[in-house]
Amino acid sequence: MGDYRPPFTVTNRILLYVSSVSEKAGRITALGSLTANSLTLGQVRDVISGR
């Protein structure tokens, strides 16, 4: 298994996208656990938009 090469290249741009998605997912999770109920689609959109 030492010679496996994935069919993609990890770039700085990809890492920025991954970190952005992770941060937004963390906000949604934190907000949902604080309110102890599920978020509406509109609330999720607001969190992702930073409102």
PDB file of N, CA, C, O and CB in Angstrom:
ATOM      1  N   MET A   1       0.823  -1.192   0.000  1.00  0.00           N
ATOM      2  CA  MET A   1       0.000   0.000   0.000  1.00  0.00           C
ATOM      3  C   MET A   1       0.866   1.255   0.000  1.00  0.00           C
ATOM      4  O   MET A   1       0.311   2.353   0.040  1.00  0.00           O
ATOM      5  CB  MET A   1      -0.936  -0.001   1.203  1.00  0.00           C
ATOM      6  N   GLY A   2       2.143   1.160  -0.041  1.00  0.00           N
ATOM      7  CA  GLY A   2       3.028   2.306   0.019  1.00  0.00           C
ATOM      8  C   GLY A   2       3.018   3.175  -1.227  1.00  0.00           C
ATOM      9  O   GLY A   2       3.390   4.345  -1.140  1.00  0.00           O
ATOM     10  N   ASP A   3       2.608   2.660  -2.386  1.00  0.00           N
ATOM     11  CA  ASP A   3       2.660   3.427  -3.632  1.00  0.00           C
ATOM     12  C   ASP A   3       1.311   3.998  -4.064  1.00  0.00           C
ATOM     13  O   ASP A   3       1.187   4.463  -5.197  1.00  0.00           O
ATOM     14  CB  ASP A   3       3.197   2.561  -4.727  1.00  0.00           C
ATOM     15  N   TYR A   4       0.316   3.979  -3.213  1.00  0.00           N
ATOM     16  CA  TYR A   4      -1.008   4.485  -3.592  1.00  0.00           C
ATOM     17  C   TYR A   4      -0.962   5.991  -3.777  1.00  0.00           C
ATOM     18  O   TYR A   4      -0.419   6.712  -2.941  1.00  0.00           O
ATOM     19  CB  TYR A   4      -2.062   4.111  -2.532  1.00  0.00           C
ATOM     20  N   ARG A   5      -1.532   6.459  -4.872  1.00  0.00           N
ATOM     21  CA  ARG A   5      -1.668   7.896  -5.127  1.00  0.00           C
ATOM     22  C   ARG A   5      -3.141   8.189  -5.386  1.00  0.00           C
ATOM     23  O   ARG A   5      -3.729   7.616  -6.303  1.00  0.00           O
ATOM     24  CB  ARG A   5      -0.775   8.355  -6.341  1.00  0.00           C
ATOM     25  N   PRO A   6      -3.740   9.065  -4.599  1.00  0.00           N
ATOM     26  CA  PRO A   6      -5.158   9.375  -4.803  1.00  0.00           C
ATOM     27  C   PRO A   6      -5.344  10.101  -6.138  1.00  0.00           C
ATOM     28  O   PRO A   6      -4.399  10.695  -6.657  1.00  0.00           O
ATOM     29  CB  PRO A   6      -5.707  10.240  -3.633  1.00  0.00           C
ATOM     30  N   PRO A   7      -6.561  10.054  -6.696  1.00  0.00           N
ATOM     31  CA  PRO A   7      -6.821  10.671  -8.000  1.00  0.00           C
ATOM     32  C   PRO A   7      -7.046  12.184  -7.922  1.00  0.00           C
ATOM     33  O   PRO A   7      -7.784  12.741  -8.735  1.00  0.00           O
ATOM     34  CB  PRO A   7      -8.025  10.021  -8.635  1.00  0.00           C
ATOM     35  N   PHE A   8      -6.420  12.845  -6.961  1.00  0.00           N
ATOM     36  CA  PHE A   8      -6.548  14.291  -6.810  1.00  0.00           C
ATOM     37  C   PHE A   8      -5.293  14.822  -6.135  1.00  0.00           C
ATOM     38  O   PHE A   8      -4.498  14.057  -5.588  1.00  0.00           O
ATOM     39  CB  PHE A   8      -7.822  14.665  -5.993  1.00  0.00           C
ATOM     40  N   THR A   9      -5.125  16.122  -6.177  1.00  0.00           N
ATOM     41  CA  THR A   9      -4.008  16.783  -5.503  1.00  0.00           C
ATOM     42  C   THR A   9      -4.576  17.727  -4.449  1.00  0.00           C
ATOM     43  O   THR A   9      -5.470  18.524  -4.732  1.00  0.00           O
ATOM     44  CB  THR A   9      -3.101  17.557  -6.522  1.00  0.00           C
ATOM     45  N   VAL A  10      -4.049  17.627  -3.239  1.00  0.00           N
ATOM     46  CA  VAL A  10      -4.485  18.522  -2.169  1.00  0.00           C
ATOM     47  C   VAL A  10      -3.779  19.863  -2.375  1.00  0.00           C
ATOM     48  O   VAL A  10      -2.551  19.945  -2.372  1.00  0.00           O
ATOM     49  CB  VAL A  10      -4.172  17.917  -0.742  1.00  0.00           C
ATOM     50  N   THR A  11      -4.585  20.903  -2.552  1.00  0.00           N
ATOM     51  CA  THR A  11      -4.040  22.240  -2.771  1.00  0.00           C
ATOM     52  C   THR A  11      -4.452  23.157  -1.623  1.00  0.00           C
ATOM     53  O   THR A  11      -5.306  22.806  -0.809  1.00  0.00           O
ATOM     54  CB  THR A  11      -4.517  22.814  -4.128  1.00  0.00           C
ATOM     55  N   ASN A  12      -3.845  24.318  -1.572  1.00  0.00           N
ATOM     56  CA  ASN A  12      -4.235  25.308  -0.556  1.00  0.00           C
ATOM     57  C   ASN A  12      -5.694  25.697  -0.706  1.00  0.00           C
ATOM     58  O   ASN A  12      -6.383  25.909   0.292  1.00  0.00           O
ATOM     59  CB  ASN A  12      -3.351  26.557  -0.652  1.00  0.00           C
ATOM     60  N   ARG A  13      -6.172  25.795  -1.932  1.00  0.00           N
ATOM     61  CA  ARG A  13      -7.574  26.162  -2.176  1.00  0.00           C
ATOM     62  C   ARG A  13      -8.525  25.105  -1.602  1.00  0.00           C
ATOM     63  O   ARG A  13      -9.529  25.444  -0.975  1.00  0.00           O
ATOM     64  CB  ARG A  13      -7.829  26.338  -3.691  1.00  0.00           C
ATOM     65  N   ILE A  14      -8.206  23.837  -1.818  1.00  0.00           N
ATOM     66  CA  ILE A  14      -9.031  22.755  -1.270  1.00  0.00           C
ATOM     67  C   ILE A  14      -9.024  22.826   0.254  1.00  0.00           C
ATOM     68  O   ILE A  14     -10.072  22.682   0.885  1.00  0.00           O
ATOM     69  CB  ILE A  14      -8.520  21.368  -1.754  1.00  0.00           C
ATOM     70  N   LEU A  15      -7.863  23.044   0.845  1.00  0.00           N
ATOM     71  CA  LEU A  15      -7.784  23.133   2.307  1.00  0.00           C
ATOM     72  C   LEU A  15      -8.598  24.292   2.852  1.00  0.00           C
ATOM     73  O   LEU A  15      -9.205  24.174   3.916  1.00  0.00           O
ATOM     74  CB  LEU A  15      -6.340  23.275   2.746  1.00  0.00           C
ATOM     75  N   LEU A  16      -8.619  25.413   2.136  1.00  0.00           N
ATOM     76  CA  LEU A  16      -9.445  26.553   2.564  1.00  0.00           C
ATOM     77  C   LEU A  16     -10.925  26.202   2.535  1.00  0.00           C
ATOM     78  O   LEU A  16     -11.669  26.556   3.449  1.00  0.00           O
ATOM     79  CB  LEU A  16      -9.182  27.775   1.671  1.00  0.00           C
ATOM     80  N   TYR A  17     -11.357  25.500   1.477  1.00  0.00           N
ATOM     81  CA  TYR A  17     -12.762  25.078   1.396  1.00  0.00           C
ATOM     82  C   TYR A  17     -13.113  24.116   2.530  1.00  0.00           C
ATOM     83  O   TYR A  17     -14.163  24.253   3.157  1.00  0.00           O
ATOM     84  CB  TYR A  17     -13.045  24.413   0.036  1.00  0.00           C
ATOM     85  N   VAL A  18     -12.249  23.158   2.791  1.00  0.00           N
ATOM     86  CA  VAL A  18     -12.502  22.181   3.854  1.00  0.00           C
ATOM     87  C   VAL A  18     -12.593  22.877   5.208  1.00  0.00           C
ATOM     88  O   VAL A  18     -13.489  22.580   5.998  1.00  0.00           O
ATOM     89  CB  VAL A  18     -11.395  21.106   3.881  1.00  0.00           C
ATOM     90  N   SER A  19     -11.676  23.798   5.481  1.00  0.00           N
ATOM     91  CA  SER A  19     -11.711  24.479   6.770  1.00  0.00           C
ATOM     92  C   SER A  19     -12.950  25.369   6.904  1.00  0.00           C
ATOM     93  O   SER A  19     -13.506  25.502   7.994  1.00  0.00           O
ATOM     94  CB  SER A  19     -10.447  25.314   6.955  1.00  0.00           C
ATOM     95  N   SER A  20     -13.377  25.972   5.801  1.00  0.00           N
ATOM     96  CA  SER A  20     -14.576  26.807   5.828  1.00  0.00           C
ATOM     97  C   SER A  20     -15.818  25.979   6.132  1.00  0.00           C
ATOM     98  O   SER A  20     -16.645  26.365   6.958  1.00  0.00           O
ATOM     99  CB  SER A  20     -14.746  27.537   4.495  1.00  0.00           C
ATOM    100  N   VAL A  21     -15.943  24.848   5.465  1.00  0.00           N
ATOM    101  CA  VAL A  21     -17.092  23.967   5.704  1.00  0.00           C
ATOM    102  C   VAL A  21     -17.069  23.457   7.134  1.00  0.00           C
ATOM    103  O   VAL A  21     -18.109  23.417   7.792  1.00  0.00           O
ATOM    104  CB  VAL A  21     -17.094  22.780   4.713  1.00  0.00           C
ATOM    105  N   SER A  22     -15.899  23.066   7.627  1.00  0.00           N
ATOM    106  CA  SER A  22     -15.782  22.556   8.997  1.00  0.00           C
ATOM    107  C   SER A  22     -16.188  23.608  10.029  1.00  0.00           C
ATOM    108  O   SER A  22     -16.886  23.307  10.998  1.00  0.00           O
ATOM    109  CB  SER A  22     -14.350  22.093   9.265  1.00  0.00           C
ATOM    110  N   GLU A  23     -15.744  24.834   9.808  1.00  0.00           N
ATOM    111  CA  GLU A  23     -16.092  25.912  10.730  1.00  0.00           C
ATOM    112  C   GLU A  23     -17.602  26.136  10.758  1.00  0.00           C
ATOM    113  O   GLU A  23     -18.191  26.287  11.828  1.00  0.00           O
ATOM    114  CB  GLU A  23     -15.370  27.209  10.335  1.00  0.00           C
ATOM    115  N   LYS A  24     -18.221  26.158   9.587  1.00  0.00           N
ATOM    116  CA  LYS A  24     -19.674  26.377   9.517  1.00  0.00           C
ATOM    117  C   LYS A  24     -20.446  25.221  10.127  1.00  0.00           C
ATOM    118  O   LYS A  24     -21.463  25.435  10.787  1.00  0.00           O
ATOM    119  CB  LYS A  24     -20.112  26.580   8.070  1.00  0.00           C
ATOM    120  N   ALA A  25     -19.980  24.008   9.916  1.00  0.00           N
ATOM    121  CA  ALA A  25     -20.632  22.848  10.521  1.00  0.00           C
ATOM    122  C   ALA A  25     -20.531  22.920  12.040  1.00  0.00           C
ATOM    123  O   ALA A  25     -21.476  22.569  12.747  1.00  0.00           O
ATOM    124  CB  ALA A  25     -20.005  21.538  10.002  1.00  0.00           C
ATOM    125  N   GLY A  26     -19.389  23.373  12.538  1.00  0.00           N
ATOM    126  CA  GLY A  26     -19.223  23.524  13.987  1.00  0.00           C
ATOM    127  C   GLY A  26     -20.165  24.557  14.563  1.00  0.00           C
ATOM    128  O   GLY A  26     -20.715  24.363  15.647  1.00  0.00           O
ATOM    129  N   ARG A  27     -20.356  25.658  13.844  1.00  0.00           N
ATOM    130  CA  ARG A  27     -21.303  26.690  14.311  1.00  0.00           C
ATOM    131  C   ARG A  27     -22.719  26.141  14.375  1.00  0.00           C
ATOM    132  O   ARG A  27     -23.443  26.378  15.341  1.00  0.00           O
ATOM    133  CB  ARG A  27     -21.263  27.923  13.387  1.00  0.00           C
ATOM    134  N   ILE A  28     -23.103  25.415  13.351  1.00  0.00           N
ATOM    135  CA  ILE A  28     -24.460  24.847  13.306  1.00  0.00           C
ATOM    136  C   ILE A  28     -24.647  23.866  14.450  1.00  0.00           C
ATOM    137  O   ILE A  28     -25.682  23.874  15.117  1.00  0.00           O
ATOM    138  CB  ILE A  28     -24.725  24.146  11.949  1.00  0.00           C
ATOM    139  N   THR A  29     -23.649  23.020  14.679  1.00  0.00           N
ATOM    140  CA  THR A  29     -23.733  22.040  15.762  1.00  0.00           C
ATOM    141  C   THR A  29     -23.815  22.740  17.116  1.00  0.00           C
ATOM    142  O   THR A  29     -24.630  22.371  17.962  1.00  0.00           O
ATOM    143  CB  THR A  29     -22.520  21.090  15.727  1.00  0.00           C
ATOM    144  N   ALA A  30     -22.978  23.741  17.317  1.00  0.00           N
ATOM    145  CA  ALA A  30     -22.978  24.463  18.595  1.00  0.00           C
ATOM    146  C   ALA A  30     -24.304  25.179  18.816  1.00  0.00           C
ATOM    147  O   ALA A  30     -24.862  25.135  19.912  1.00  0.00           O
ATOM    148  CB  ALA A  30     -21.821  25.474  18.644  1.00  0.00           C
ATOM    149  N   LEU A  31     -24.804  25.828  17.791  1.00  0.00           N
ATOM    150  CA  LEU A  31     -26.065  26.551  17.926  1.00  0.00           C
ATOM    151  C   LEU A  31     -27.209  25.587  18.200  1.00  0.00           C
ATOM    152  O   LEU A  31     -28.073  25.876  19.028  1.00  0.00           O
ATOM    153  CB  LEU A  31     -26.354  27.371  16.664  1.00  0.00           C
ATOM    154  N   GLY A  32     -27.228  24.461  17.527  1.00  0.00           N
ATOM    155  CA  GLY A  32     -28.277  23.463  17.736  1.00  0.00           C
ATOM    156  C   GLY A  32     -28.239  22.882  19.133  1.00  0.00           C
ATOM    157  O   GLY A  32     -29.288  22.641  19.729  1.00  0.00           O
ATOM    158  N   SER A  33     -27.035  22.652  19.673  1.00  0.00           N
ATOM    159  CA  SER A  33     -26.951  22.082  21.015  1.00  0.00           C
ATOM    160  C   SER A  33     -27.287  23.117  22.084  1.00  0.00           C
ATOM    161  O   SER A  33     -27.775  22.760  23.157  1.00  0.00           O
ATOM    162  CB  SER A  33     -25.558  21.514  21.260  1.00  0.00           C
ATOM    163  N   LEU A  34     -27.030  24.397  21.803  1.00  0.00           N
ATOM    164  CA  LEU A  34     -27.378  25.432  22.774  1.00  0.00           C
ATOM    165  C   LEU A  34     -28.884  25.611  22.891  1.00  0.00           C
ATOM    166  O   LEU A  34     -29.409  25.831  23.983  1.00  0.00           O
ATOM    167  CB  LEU A  34     -26.730  26.752  22.388  1.00  0.00           C
ATOM    168  N   THR A  35     -29.572  25.517  21.767  1.00  0.00           N
ATOM    169  CA  THR A  35     -31.017  25.726  21.795  1.00  0.00           C
ATOM    170  C   THR A  35     -31.779  24.446  22.101  1.00  0.00           C
ATOM    171  O   THR A  35     -32.975  24.491  22.391  1.00  0.00           O
ATOM    172  CB  THR A  35     -31.484  26.292  20.475  1.00  0.00           C
ATOM    173  N   ALA A  36     -31.098  23.301  22.040  1.00  0.00           N
ATOM    174  CA  ALA A  36     -31.677  21.989  22.355  1.00  0.00           C
ATOM    175  C   ALA A  36     -32.853  21.634  21.451  1.00  0.00           C
ATOM    176  O   ALA A  36     -33.709  20.838  21.837  1.00  0.00           O
ATOM    177  CB  ALA A  36     -32.126  21.956  23.802  1.00  0.00           C
ATOM    178  N   ASN A  37     -32.905  22.207  20.269  1.00  0.00           N
ATOM    179  CA  ASN A  37     -33.904  21.795  19.293  1.00  0.00           C
ATOM    180  C   ASN A  37     -33.303  21.926  17.896  1.00  0.00           C
ATOM    181  O   ASN A  37     -32.253  22.544  17.719  1.00  0.00           O
ATOM    182  CB  ASN A  37     -35.208  22.645  19.425  1.00  0.00           C
ATOM    183  N   SER A  38     -33.959  21.355  16.932  1.00  0.00           N
ATOM    184  CA  SER A  38     -33.403  21.389  15.588  1.00  0.00           C
ATOM    185  C   SER A  38     -33.641  22.751  14.944  1.00  0.00           C
ATOM    186  O   SER A  38     -34.606  23.449  15.253  1.00  0.00           O
ATOM    187  CB  SER A  38     -34.012  20.276  14.725  1.00  0.00           C
ATOM    188  N   LEU A  39     -32.740  23.101  14.050  1.00  0.00           N
ATOM    189  CA  LEU A  39     -32.817  24.387  13.378  1.00  0.00           C
ATOM    190  C   LEU A  39     -33.670  24.280  12.122  1.00  0.00           C
ATOM    191  O   LEU A  39     -33.736  23.232  11.480  1.00  0.00           O
ATOM    192  CB  LEU A  39     -31.416  24.897  13.030  1.00  0.00           C
ATOM    193  N   THR A  40     -34.313  25.372  11.795  1.00  0.00           N
ATOM    194  CA  THR A  40     -35.048  25.424  10.542  1.00  0.00           C
ATOM    195  C   THR A  40     -34.053  25.643   9.403  1.00  0.00           C
ATOM    196  O   THR A  40     -32.908  26.027   9.642  1.00  0.00           O
ATOM    197  CB  THR A  40     -36.128  26.550  10.571  1.00  0.00           C
ATOM    198  N   LEU A  41     -34.478  25.404   8.192  1.00  0.00           N
ATOM    199  CA  LEU A  41     -33.627  25.623   7.035  1.00  0.00           C
ATOM    200  C   LEU A  41     -33.168  27.080   6.966  1.00  0.00           C
ATOM    201  O   LEU A  41     -32.015  27.353   6.633  1.00  0.00           O
ATOM    202  CB  LEU A  41     -34.364  25.234   5.751  1.00  0.00           C
ATOM    203  N   GLY A  42     -34.056  28.001   7.276  1.00  0.00           N
ATOM    204  CA  GLY A  42     -33.711  29.419   7.281  1.00  0.00           C
ATOM    205  C   GLY A  42     -32.639  29.742   8.314  1.00  0.00           C
ATOM    206  O   GLY A  42     -31.745  30.546   8.047  1.00  0.00           O
ATOM    207  N   GLN A  43     -32.720  29.129   9.482  1.00  0.00           N
ATOM    208  CA  GLN A  43     -31.714  29.359  10.511  1.00  0.00           C
ATOM    209  C   GLN A  43     -30.358  28.812  10.094  1.00  0.00           C
ATOM    210  O   GLN A  43     -29.329  29.437  10.350  1.00  0.00           O
ATOM    211  CB  GLN A  43     -32.149  28.728  11.823  1.00  0.00           C
ATOM    212  N   VAL A  44     -30.352  27.663   9.462  1.00  0.00           N
ATOM    213  CA  VAL A  44     -29.097  27.082   8.974  1.00  0.00           C
ATOM    214  C   VAL A  44     -28.481  28.004   7.928  1.00  0.00           C
ATOM    215  O   VAL A  44     -27.271  28.231   7.938  1.00  0.00           O
ATOM    216  CB  VAL A  44     -29.333  25.664   8.380  1.00  0.00           C
ATOM    217  N   ARG A  45     -29.303  28.536   7.025  1.00  0.00           N
ATOM    218  CA  ARG A  45     -28.800  29.453   6.016  1.00  0.00           C
ATOM    219  C   ARG A  45     -28.220  30.711   6.661  1.00  0.00           C
ATOM    220  O   ARG A  45     -27.189  31.218   6.219  1.00  0.00           O
ATOM    221  CB  ARG A  45     -29.913  29.825   5.036  1.00  0.00           C
ATOM    222  N   ASP A  46     -28.878  31.213   7.701  1.00  0.00           N
ATOM    223  CA  ASP A  46     -28.383  32.391   8.410  1.00  0.00           C
ATOM    224  C   ASP A  46     -27.021  32.118   9.054  1.00  0.00           C
ATOM    225  O   ASP A  46     -26.124  32.958   8.988  1.00  0.00           O
ATOM    226  CB  ASP A  46     -29.393  32.829   9.479  1.00  0.00           C
ATOM    227  N   VAL A  47     -26.869  30.954   9.669  1.00  0.00           N
ATOM    228  CA  VAL A  47     -25.595  30.609  10.295  1.00  0.00           C
ATOM    229  C   VAL A  47     -24.500  30.538   9.246  1.00  0.00           C
ATOM    230  O   VAL A  47     -23.407  31.068   9.452  1.00  0.00           O
ATOM    231  CB  VAL A  47     -25.702  29.272  11.050  1.00  0.00           C
ATOM    232  N   ILE A  48     -24.779  29.893   8.128  1.00  0.00           N
ATOM    233  CA  ILE A  48     -23.792  29.768   7.055  1.00  0.00           C
ATOM    234  C   ILE A  48     -23.437  31.137   6.488  1.00  0.00           C
ATOM    235  O   ILE A  48     -22.286  31.375   6.123  1.00  0.00           O
ATOM    236  CB  ILE A  48     -24.321  28.852   5.938  1.00  0.00           C
ATOM    237  N   SER A  49     -24.396  32.026   6.412  1.00  0.00           N
ATOM    238  CA  SER A  49     -24.155  33.373   5.888  1.00  0.00           C
ATOM    239  C   SER A  49     -23.477  34.284   6.905  1.00  0.00           C
ATOM    240  O   SER A  49     -23.046  35.385   6.564  1.00  0.00           O
ATOM    241  CB  SER A  49     -25.461  33.997   5.445  1.00  0.00           C
ATOM    242  N   GLY A  50     -23.381  33.830   8.142  1.00  0.00           N
ATOM    243  CA  GLY A  50     -22.738  34.625   9.184  1.00  0.00           C
ATOM    244  C   GLY A  50     -23.652  35.664   9.802  1.00  0.00           C
ATOM    245  O   GLY A  50     -23.177  36.639  10.386  1.00  0.00           O
ATOM    246  N   ARG A  51     -24.952  35.472   9.682  1.00  0.00           N
ATOM    247  CA  ARG A  51     -25.894  36.440  10.276  1.00  0.00           C
ATOM    248  C   ARG A  51     -26.210  36.082  11.704  1.00  0.00           C
ATOM    249  O   ARG A  51     -26.983  36.781  12.360  1.00  0.00           O
ATOM    250  CB  ARG A  51     -27.189  36.509   9.466  1.00  0.00           C
TER     251      ARG A  51
END
